Amino acid sequence: MVQMGLPVVPFKLDELNRIFGITLLIALIVIGIYSGARRNRYEDAAILLLAGSAVSALFVGDLISFVAALALGGLAAAWVVFASPLEGASRAGARLLIWHGLEGLLFLVGVAFHLSSGTAALAVGRLDITSIGGAFIFAALMIRVGAPAMHVWLKDVISHASPTGAGALSSFTTMLGVYALARSFPSEPLLIWIGAAMVVVGALYAAAENDLRKAAAYALTMQTGLCVALVGIGTPLALAGAEAHAFATILSFLALQLTLGALLSGTGSVGLSQLAGVGQTMPITAVLLLGCGLAVSAAPGLAMFASQAASLEAAAQWDLRWLWTMIWAMPGVVFVALLVRPALAIYTPTGEVRPIKEAPFSMILGAVVALFLCFAVGLAPRWLFDLMPSEISFEPFEIDRVAPQLQLLGAAGVAFLACVQRRLRRSSRCAVARYRCALSGPAGRRWALGWGVGAARLWRLAKLDAAHVRGGRAFVGGVGAGL
């Protein structure tokens, strides 16, 4: 088809875009189930436009249509954020428009240079990064996937989006960039280093973040970085592993964001410091949060474990021991950041009797469906492997793959709990030291001369420190009873 003298390919189906299309359509169905709990036509229209533009970008066969679909998706993503009722959503949407505007400008410049070299170059296919047009398109895709120094937009928009919007943004944005890289820049060595840097940056911020939705966004950056690194390796197994991991990541993080959205609707916050007692007031959501934590941690029996096994196999075929070690250690970081820490927070006893107040049924149903799909793919991954463009013949549930994964997750959890216990003991010793200073200092002398002021001050100090130590020990010990 020719439009305005330029070749346009409105539909192109192959093994690469088929698996991404299936994943995005499944995610849209799950989001449709989840969104039944509220009435927001503006957000519904924005999510449908975002999903439609993402699917359109997958199946078009020319660069002009691809860039047009991405630009439409950028506007729709900003619309999703603008439709959020949360504070600061308007400013976050404006910042997202700036990022997508810069991305669209880079795309247009790159396509213009390709157009100057001939209309045949407009077909979606392998590009040369050393050419001017290829370099501009590559830079635009770095914004899309959230490369280092360009990753801040993802956590910004997810943390300000509504519960439904966060799930849509995590599904229909970054992984589209992974598809475009696999289509246009396979076997590009620079992608290996960029992907590794994304893993490191995401791990550091996910481990330190208090807001769980921001931590999940950084963990999503980690998994996107893994897919980018696999595209950089470029072997048939590595490309198949990147596609499989993108599929598993979309489903797993969709389930996590939907569960966090249910938690946000019930408590008004997803900060770790404000989730004490949630296991009592929202028991179903709490269990779902633990299940989603296992899903994004690549626990055996879930989808990301099967895709990570393919990723490790692809990295092992090349002399990239450091990358293999990084891929192997990633689940431990995610396990602590998105399962152990939330579990300690939500099952911390508060000493209060609170009524059960669960999230709406459709929210829970949507999260359950997404988590069920993670288990279904993880327990029977062969059908997913059969959809890959190259054959994945190994079996992920061999003992030499399952046992090290369980050991890694267990060791990461035990190490974190040991650090927490050590910090509590140090707090207890600091409390004793504070008592001694209070008794030997001016407060002690005032207590000896005038017990009214000194005794009251020491009593408040002792009460606060005792509550801190008892609460901290319950923080660790009470989780066992809760789990």
N, C-alpha and C positions, 0 to 999 in steps of 0.2 A: 504494500500500500504506500502511496506517495501523497504527502500533504505539503503544500507550499514548496514543492520541488525537493523535499527531503524524504528519505525512506522512513516509514513508520511501521513498526512491528507490534501490533496491539496484543498479541498473545504468543507466548513461547513456553512450552512445557518440556521439562527434562527432569532427570533424577535429582539435580541440585535444588531447583526451586520447589519441587513437589513436596519434599519433607518439611520445608519451611512453611509452605502453604497449609499443609495439614495441621501443623502445630498452631499457627495463628488462628485458624478457624476453630480449632478445639478451644483455644483460650477465649475467643469471642463468645462461644456458647456458654462456657463457665461463667464469664463475666455477666452475660445476660441473666443467668439464674441468680447470681449474687445481687444484681442491681434491683431485684424486685422488692427490696425492703424500703426503698425510698422513691419519691417522685421528683425527678429533675430532668425535664425534657431537654434543657440546654446541654447538660452533661451527656445525656444519652445520644443526642445528635452528634456531639463532638467525638464521643467514643466510636460511634459507627463510622464517622468520617475518617478517624485515625486508623481504624482497622481496615477500611476499604482502601485507603491510600497505601497502606503497608502491603496488602495483598496485591494491589495493582502494580506496585513497584517490583514485586517478585516475578510477575508473569509477563511483563512487557519485554520486548526484545531490542529496543533502541535506547540510546542514551537520553534523547530529548524527552521521551515519555517517562523514563526512569527519573530524571531530575524533576519533571513536573509533578510526579507522584510523591517524591520526597518533599518537595516544597509544600504541597497540599497537606502532607502529613505533619510537617512542622507547624503549620497554622492550626491544624486540628489539635496537636499536642498542647499548644499554648491555650487554645480554647478550653481544653479539659482542665487546665490549671485555673483559668479565670472562673470556671464554673464551680470551683471548690468554695465551700463556706468557711474554710479555716482562715485564721488571721494571717496576713502577709501573702495570701495567694495571688493577689493582683500584681504585687511587685515581683513575685517569682515568675509569673506568666510573662511579664515584660522582659525579664532577664532571659527567659527561654526564647522569646522572639528575637532577641539580639543574637543569641548563639545560632539559631536556625537561619537567621538572615545572613550571618557570616558564612554558614555552611552553603546556603544556596548561591551566594555570590561566588564562592570558590568553584562550585559545580558549574555555574554558567561560564566562567572564564575557561575552565578546562574543556568544556564541550565546544566552546567557540574556537579554541586552538585545534581541536580535532576536526571541526567542521572545515577549517581552513586547509587541512591536509587532504580533504576528500570526503564525500558522503559515505563511502564504504566504511570509514572509521567510526561511524555513529552506531554501529551494532554493539550491543552489550557483549563484551568478551574480554579477553586478556589485553591489558594495557601495559605500556612501558613507563615505569616510574621515572626514567631518566629524561623523558620528553617533557616539555613544558605543560602540555595538557594533562598528561598522566600525573605529574607532580601536583597540580592543582586539585585534581579529583582525589588523589590520595590524601591530601591535607583535609579536604572536606569530609572524607570518610573517617579520619581520625577524630573529628568532632563528633561524628555520629556514634562511634563505638565508645567514646569517653576515654581517649588516651590521656596519659599524664599531662597535667596543666590544662586539659580540656574536659576533665571528668566532673567538675563541680556542678554542672547543670543537672546531672541526673539526681544526685541526692537532694538538690535544692527543690526540684519540681516534685519528686516523690514525697518529700516530707511536708509539702504544702498542698498536695492534691487530696481529694476526698478519698475515703476508703475504696470506692469503686475505681476512681481515676488512677490511684496509685497502681492497682493491678494492671490496668490498661497500659499505663506508661512503661511499666517494667516489661511488658510483653511485646509491644509494637514499636520499640525505638531502637535500642542498641543492637539487637540481634539482626536487624535488617542491615546494619553496617557490616556485620560478620558475613552475611550472604554476599554483599557487594564485593567485599575483599576476596572471598573465595572465588567469585566470578571473574574479577578483574586483575587481582594481584596474587595469584597462588605462587608458592615457592619463592616469595620475596624475603630474603634473609633479614631485612630490617624489621619485619613484622615479628620475628622471634624475640628481639630485644624489646620492642614496644609492648608486646604481650606480657613478657616477664616483668617489665616495669609496672604495668597495670596490676598484675598480681600482687607485687610488693606494696604498692600504694594502697590498694584496696584492703589488704590484710592489716596494715598499720592503722588505718582509720576505722575499720570495722571493729578491731579489738579495743579501741579507745572510745568509741562512740557510746553515749548514754541513750540517745533516742534510737529505738529499735528499727524504725523505718529507715533512718539514715544508715544504720549499721547494715541493714539488708541491702540498701542501694550500693554501699561500698562492697559488700560481698558479691553482688551482681557484677560489679566492675571486675572483681577477681576472676569470675567465671568467664566473662567476656574476654578478658586478657588471655585466658587459657585457649579459647577458641581462636583468637588472633594469632597466638604463637603456633598453633597447629596448622593454620593456614600458611604461615610462614615456612613451616617445614615442607609442606606441599606434596608429600608422597600420597599415593592413593589411600593408604590406611589413615594418614594424618587428616586428610580432607574428610574422609568418612567419619573419623572420630570427632572432628570439629562440628559436623552436622549433627551427629548423635548427641554431642554434649550441648549444642544449642537447643535441640529438642527437649532434652531433660531439664536444662536450666530454665527455659520458659515455663514449663509446667511446675517445677519445684518452687521457683520464686513467685509465680502467680499464686500458688497455694499459700505461701508465707505472707505475701502482701495482703491477700484477702483475709487471712486470719488476724493479722495485725490491724487491719481495718475494722474487723469486728471488735477487737479489743479496744480500739480507739473510740468506737461508738458507744461502748459500755462504760468506759472509765474516763474518757476525755483526754487521755494521755497515753503514750507508749514509752515514756521515759522509765528506765530501770529503777530509778530512785522513787518512783511513784506507783509501783505495781505491787506493793506488799498487800497480801490478802486476796489477790485476784483469783488464786486457786480455790478460794472458798466462795467467792461471789459469782464467778464465771467458770465453773468446773469443766464444761464441755469445751469452751474456747481455750482453756489452759491445756487440756489434753491435745487439742488440735495444734496448739503452738509447739508442744513438744514433738509431735509427729512431723510437723513442717521443719523443725530444727534438724531432725534426723534426715529428712529428705534433702535439704540443702547441704548437709554434711556428708553426703555420699555414703550413707550407711548401707551395708549389704542388704539386698532385698528391695531397694528403691532405685528409681530411674538413674540418678546421677552416679550411682556406683557402677552400673554397667557402662555408661559413657566414659567415666573416668578410667575404667580398666582399658578401654580402647585407646584413650589418650596416652596412658602409660606405655602401652604396647608400641604406639607410634613413636614416642620419644626414645624408647629403648632401642629402636632400630638404627638410630643415629648416634653419633658420638656427642650426646648432649646430656651427660650425667647430671649436670647442675639443673637443667630444666626438668629432668625426670624427678630429681629430689624435690624440686619446688612443687611439681604437680602432686607428688605423693604427700607432701606436708600440708597442702591447702585444706583438706577436710578437717584437720586438727584445729586450725585457726577458726574456721567457720563453726565447728562444733562448740568451742568455748564461747564465741561471740554470740551465737544465735540459739544455743540450746542450754548450756550450763548456766551462763549468767541470767537469762530469763527465768530458768527453772528456780534458781536460788531466790530471785526477786519475787516471783508470783506465789511461791510457797513459804515465804517468810511469815510467821504468825504475827498477828497484830494485837492479839488479846481482846479483840472486839467480836461480837456476834453480828454478822451482817447478813441480810437476806440475799438469796440467790437472784441475780438479775442478768440473765443471759442476753446475748445479741439476738436480733430478729432471726426467725427461722430460715429465711431465704439466704441470709449471710452465712449461716452455719452450713446450709446445704451446699452452697457454692464452694466453700472452702473444703468441705468433705469430698465433693466430686473431684476437685483438683488434686487433693491428697490421694484419693483412691486411684486416680490415673497414674500417679507417681509409683504407687505400689504395683499396679497392674503391669506397667512397663518394666519396673525393676525385677519383678518375679518371672516375667516371660519376655526377655529382651530380644528374642530371636526375630520376632516380626519387625521390630525396629531396625535391626541389623540388615534384614532382607530388603529394606527400602533404600539402603545406602547405595551410592553409585559404584562403590567397589566392595568386594566381599570382605566381611569380618567373620573369620572362621573360628576364632578361639572361643572358649567357654569362660564367661566372667566368674562363675561360681566355683572355680577350682579352689582347693584348700589353700594353695600358696598365694591366692589373691584375697580370699576372704579373711584369713587369719591375720595377716599384717594390717589390714584395714581396721579390724576390731581392736588390735593392739594399739594402733595409732590413736583411735578415738578414746579408748580407755586411758591411755597414758596422758593425753592432753587434758582430759577431765580431772584425773587424779592430781596432775601437776598444778592445775589451777586451784583446786580445793586446798592443796597443801599451801599454796601462796596465801589464800584467804585465811587459813587457820594461823599461819605465821603472823599475819598482820593483826589478827585479833589478839594473839598473845603479846605482841609488842604494844598494842593499845592498853592491855591490862597492866603491863609493867609501867607504862607512862602514867597510868592512873595512880599507882602506888607512889611514884616519884612526885606527882603533884600533891598528894596528901602530905608527904614529908616536907615539901617546900612550904605548903600552907601552914603546917604546924610550927616550923622553925622560923618562918618569916614574920612580917608584920601582922598577918592575919592570925597567926598563932599567939602572938603577944596580946593582940586585942582580945582574943578569946580568953586568955588567962586573966586579963584585967577587967574585961567587960564581956561576959559570955553571951550577951544578947546579940551583938553584931557578929562576933567571930563564929559562934556556934551556928548561926543561921547560914553564914557563907559556906562553912565547911559542910553543912548538911546538904545544901544545894549542889555543891561540887560532888559529894559522894553519891548523891542520888542520880545525877546525870551520868557519871562514869559507870556506876553499877548497871544502869539501864542499857548503856552502850555495849558493855561486855556481854550482858545476858542476851541482849538482842542479837549481837553478832554471833554468839555461839548457837543460838536458835536458828540463825540464818543458814548455818552449815548443817547443824544436826537435824533441824526440822524438815529439811528437804527429803531426807531418807524416808521419813514417815509419810510425807506428801506424795512421794513417787512410789 
